[in-house]
Structures are given as structure tokens and as C-alpha cells.
Amino acid sequence: MPSPPSLQRPTLPEVGRHGCRATAALLLLAVLLAAGTACTSAPPPPVREPARRPPEPLALAPADRPYLIDPFEGYSPDVDPERRERLTAAWRGLLERGETDAASRIAGEMLADDPQFFPAQVLAAQVEFAAGDHRAVLLRLLPVGDALPAYTASQLLLGRATERMGDVALAYASYRSVAARSPLALKRVNELHPRALEIVANRLDEALRGGKLPEAEKQLELLRSWAPSETLTYEAARKVAVARGDLAAELAAVKELAARRAGDRQLLERRAELELEVGDPSAGLKIAQDLAARHPGDSALAQKLESAKFRWRLSQLPRDVQEVAARPELSRADFALLLYWLVPDVRNSRPTAGRIATDVLDNPHQEEIVRVVNLGLMDVDPTLHRFSPGSSIRRGPALRVVLRLLARFGAGACAGQGGGNAGGSGNVCDPALACGLLAAEDDCDPTGPLAGSDAVEILRRSVKLLGGA
């Protein structure tokens, strides 16, 4: 009987087949174990990181680096120590390692918290300067300079940026504001001083040429602030005074200039004129006498000496007469007052008429006006009997009054030139020029206003024609 399947022994071929399989499995296991052993004993080489590049240096010229100082230099308000240290570290990173991004980020974060934290503004401006954006520096730091004029770190960088932009005057102003605190700023002030003054003086001249008097005055204030005792400043002050018609200010400038240029005849002559008009008449007369003595054959100086003597006599008259003589525009009452006091024939003659002007009864110069009217030199409205003392007098009518004066008291050719009404509209320039009442034809503008100084000179010439000194 055959044995059961479970008890049957395998035949030889079957054993060989299974043995081969076992051998293959053992070999595979050995290979795997060998591979595992190799991984454990010899790990693979680590992955190499790319080499880190050194930071790019700032694109700054060596001469510019000293202007990027600690943003807290010259900043007086108290600052939290941690905040200070963070910003200072960012500044050092900017200068030493070229870390512009970090400096810009930190400055931006701080300004977002507090836009008035000026050291952060300075750090941001330093980044902009490093990038060559000088205009951005200007726009950022100008308000800082307005708020803290003596903030060294801000003004030093602002000065350098504007200097790089070619604005020497603004750079000079920035450096000047911190020159007492910064040797570098003081050095630049000394180097830029002549050029800065020249630029401001040129701007002043340009403003005057364009009729921009306020702008010229602004430039003058800069010159006075920067160089109060320099000749260029006094020259500028004189130009502005002339444009403004300020004789006293012109005299102050001319006195300084004349002292520095002792041989300048034009300055001395002008000083004499101004002293006689608004200064010290005795000093003006002395200058005129000295000039005439140095140039005895000079007819122009002789004429000016005569004028100086007349002006000096005017200075001895009552104060209100002197004030009228200095006015830029005269009224009819003013001119009548000068006629009375400056022409001896008017003051010493008896009136030949008895005309009444009803509108001068309360005038402080009633006596002088009535005398001139009743000598027939100035007219009263025949219907209303009004003199109109407050009305301005034009040059033409004033010259007619003087021609009438010559006709009444004079002799010779000019005595016949004064016929007609003092307020008439006929030609008055030719007879006035012919009699020597005017120095040149350009001085005759019949419709123009009459200044006190011009009236005094016309009356001086008329007194000379009448035989006075």
C-alpha cells in the first residue's frame, strides 16, 4: 500500500532544486549585509555649501567717507539705549561692511514708528548718499536742519550732498551751522567762503536787475550774516539802499566804503551829498571843501562846494524845514515853505497883494504860504479861494513858480522868463534850462513829482541868479 503524501520523502531532484534556491537567498543576504556594513563604516561626503562672498564695499569716494559720521553726533534728545545701539550697529554695518539693505530696513522700521526720530533720517540719508542720490539727501535732511540747525551728523552730510550737487552757497550754510562743533565743517567753511560770498552777491545783483527787491534784501541778509564787515557786503548794502531809495542806509554803506578806499573821489563826493541831505551837514561841507582845495581848477567840484554851503545853511533852519527838504515828494504847502525859508528875497519882502486862502487858516505854515501867495508867486483859486496845500506839486508848475520868482526879484535875461501862470501848460523846460535852474534836459519832466532834494537844488540856483551866495 502506498504511503500517505505527508510522509513521503522528496526525491533527489526536488532536494537539489530547493537547495539552489536557499543558496541564492543566502548570497543575496550576504550582499545586502555587506552593503549595510559598508554604509555604516564609511558615510558619504557632506554636501558642500557655496563659498560665501565678502560684502561689496560702499561705492564711496574716500574723500566722502568722513561725512558719514555717527547719526547720533550732535543729536541732543535722549534716546532709549537699545534703540541707540541697534541704529549704531546698522550704521557701522553700512560703513564697515557695506550693508545698505540692513541699514535701510532698520532706518525704515524706526521711522515708521517715529517719523521725527532724526538719527534714523540721517541713516536713511547716508544710504541714499552711498547710492549717489544727492537730491534725496537734500529733500530728507533740509527739514531736519530747519528743526535742529546745530545737528552735526545731519548738517555735515547735507553740506556734502549739496556740494556734490554744485550748490556751494547751501553747502556753505550747512557747514557753517556746525563749524564750531566739527573740524571738518570748519575746514570746508574756510575753503568755500570766498566762492559762497561771490555766488550770493551775484544772486543779489540778478535780483536787482529783475526788479526783485525782496529777493535782493534776502541775499543781503545772508551776506551780513556770513561776512558783516567785508567790503563786498557793504557794496551790496549800498546797491540795495539805492534801489530802495533809502538815503540813510546808503550813507552808512558809503561811509564804510570811503574809509576803505581813501582815494576814491566818487565815493567822497557821494558821501558829502548824503551827509548834507540826511547825515551831518558839517561833515559834508568839510568833505566838499577838502575836495575843492585838492582840485582848485575843477569847476564841477566848485559847483558842488557851493551846493554844500547852501545845504549847510539849510541845516541851520528850523527842523520842520529840514524835514520837508528830505521828503521824496512835495506838496504845494511844502514848496511854499521852502520858498519862504531858502530865498531871502521872499522872506524879507513886503507883500503887494492881500489875497486870502480859506483852506490854510489852520495850516501850521500859514504865514509862509500867505507870504508866497501875496507876493504873486503861487496862485489861489479865484472862485473858491483855495490854495490846496495838501496837493502834490509837479516839476513843471514848480519851475514856473521859480521863473516867476526870477521875474519879480531878478535882473538880466532870466528876469523876463517868468511870465504866465505858475500852473500853466506851456513849455517850461527851455527857459528853465536857459536860466541854469536845471543841470541837464533830462532833469526836466514837467509832469513828474518834485522831491525835496531837487527843489532845494533848483532854489539854490535861483538864489545864485538873484545875487545870493
HELIX and SHEET records of a PDB file:
HELIX    1   1 PRO A    5  LEU A    7  5                                   3    
HELIX    2   2 LEU A   12  SER A   41  1                                  30    
HELIX    3   3 ARG A   65  TYR A   67  5                                   3    
HELIX    4   4 PRO A   81  ARG A   97  1                                  17    
HELIX    5   5 THR A  100  ASP A  113  1                                  14    
HELIX    6   6 PHE A  118  ALA A  130  1                                  13    
HELIX    7   7 HIS A  134  ALA A  147  1                                  14    
HELIX    8   8 THR A  152  MET A  165  1                                  14    
HELIX    9   9 VAL A  168  SER A  177  1                                  10    
HELIX   10  10 PRO A  183  ARG A  209  1                                  27    
HELIX   11  11 LEU A  213  TRP A  226  1                                  14    
HELIX   12  12 THR A  231  ARG A  244  1                                  14    
HELIX   13  13 LEU A  247  ARG A  260  1                                  14    
HELIX   14  14 ARG A  265  VAL A  278  1                                  14    
HELIX   15  15 PRO A  281  ARG A  294  1                                  14    
HELIX   16  16 SER A  299  SER A  315  1                                  17    
HELIX   17  17 ARG A  319  ALA A  325  1                                   7    
HELIX   18  18 ARG A  332  LEU A  342  1                                  11    
HELIX   19  19 PRO A  344  ASN A  348  1                                   5    
HELIX   20  20 THR A  358  VAL A  360  5                                   3    
HELIX   21  21 GLN A  366  ASN A  374  1                                   9    
HELIX   22  22 ARG A  395  PHE A  409  1                                  15    
HELIX   23  23 ALA A  413  GLY A  416  5                                   4    
HELIX   24  24 CYS A  429  ALA A  434  1                                   6    
HELIX   25  25 GLU A  441  ASP A  443  5                                   3    
HELIX   26  26 GLY A  452  LEU A  465  1                                  14    
END                                                                             
